[in-house]
C-alpha cells in the first residue's frame, strides 16, 4: 500500500520525534516501504546559530544528520536503510511538503503536541501538513 513514507521530526524535542519515528518504522517494515527521515532547520534558526558561533551551515547540517542517525539507531531502523534529509527554509510545513512531492511520498508521518490556544489562532505545522499534503498524513502523538 505504501512505497515511500516520510517521517518529519524535530530532533530537539523527544515528544515530537519518538512516536512518529516508531510509527513510521513499523509501517515501513509492514509495507516494505522506503523510509525517508526528514528534519527542517528553519533559516532563522540557522542564522541565529551561525551568529553565536562562526561556523558554516554545513557544520549545522552534519550535526543534525548525526543526531538523526542516532535516533534511527535508537528506533532499531538501520535495517531499513532510511534516507536522511536535513533541509532548510523559512517554513517548516512547506519544506516537508516539498520533500514529500520530491520523493513521491504515499504517507507523511508527523508528530504533534496537544493544541494550545495559540495553535487555534495560528495553526501548527502538523495541521498545515495535513491540510495541504497531496498524500495521506498520520499524526502520531505520545
N, C-alpha and C positions, 0 to 999 in steps of 0.2 A: 504494500500500500504506500509506504514512504520510501523514497530513494535518497533524498537529501534532507537532512534535519539540521537546522541551525539552533544552537543554544546561545543566547546572548546573555552574558553575565557581567557583573561588576565584581572585580577581584577584591575590592576593599571590604565589602560587607558580606560576611558568611551567610547571613539570612537571605541575601539576594542571589547567591550562586549555588548553594548546596542542593536545594530541592529541584531547581531547573536542570542542573547538571546531571544529577542522579536519574531524573525522569528521562532526559534526552538519551542518556547512555542505555537505559533499559529499552527504550523504543528503538534505538539504532540496532541493538542486538536482536530484538524481536523481528524486525523487518529487514535485517541485513543491509541497513542504510548507511550511507556515508555521513559521518558526524562532522559538523563544522562548529568549532567553538570560537565565538566572536566576543570581543570586548571593544568598547568605543572610548577613546581618550578624547575628551572634548578639547577643542582648540584652546579655549580659555584655560583649562587645567594645565595643558602642556606649556602654555606661555608662563603661567604662574610658577610651575616647577622650574622652568628654564631661567626665570628671573632670580630664583632663590639660589640655584646652583648653576653655574655656567656650563651646562652640559648640553650636548646636542639632542635633538628629538629622537635620533636613532638609539641613544642610550636608554631613553624612557621606554621606547618600544621593546627593546631587548629585555629590560627588566620586567615589563608586563608579560611578555611572551614566556619568560621563565616562571613567573607566578602562575600563568595558565597551565604550563606543563606540570607544575607541582599539583595543581588542582585535579588535573586529568589523572595523575598517578594516584592521588587520594581516592578518586572515584573508580579506581581499577579499570580504566578505559583505554589503557595503552594498546591492548589487543585490537581495538577498533581503528587504530591509526588515524585519529581525527586530524583534520586540518585546523590549524590555529591561525586566527587573523586578529591583528590589532589594527584597528582603523581609527582615523581621527576626522573630526568635523565639528561644526557648530551645533548640530542637532543629533542627539543620540538615536532617537527613533528613526530619523531619516537615513542615517548610516546603516542601521540594522536592516531596514527595508531595501536599501541599495545592494547590500551584500546578499540578501535573500534573492533578489532578482538576478544578481550576477551568477549565483550558484544554482539557480533554478530550484529553490527550496520548495519542498512539499509541506513542510511543517516548521514553524518557528516556536521555540520554547523560551519563555521569558519568566523571570520572577517578578513578584510584586509584593509590596508591603500592604498592610491594611490601610485603606484610604483615610486621609486626614481631611480636614475642612479645605485646606489649600488645594488638595488634589481635585476636589469637586469644582473648584473655581478654575484651576489651571490645567488639570488633567495630568496623568502620569505617562511616562514613556511606554509602559506596558499597554495602557489603554489606547494610546495613539498607534502603536504597532498593530493591535487587534483591529482597530477601525480601518486602517489603510493597507493592510497586507493583502497581497494577491493570492495567499495560500492560507491554510489552517494555522491557527495560533493557539498554543496551550499556555495558559498562565498557571505556573506552579508556585504554590506558597508553602512555607514551612508549616 
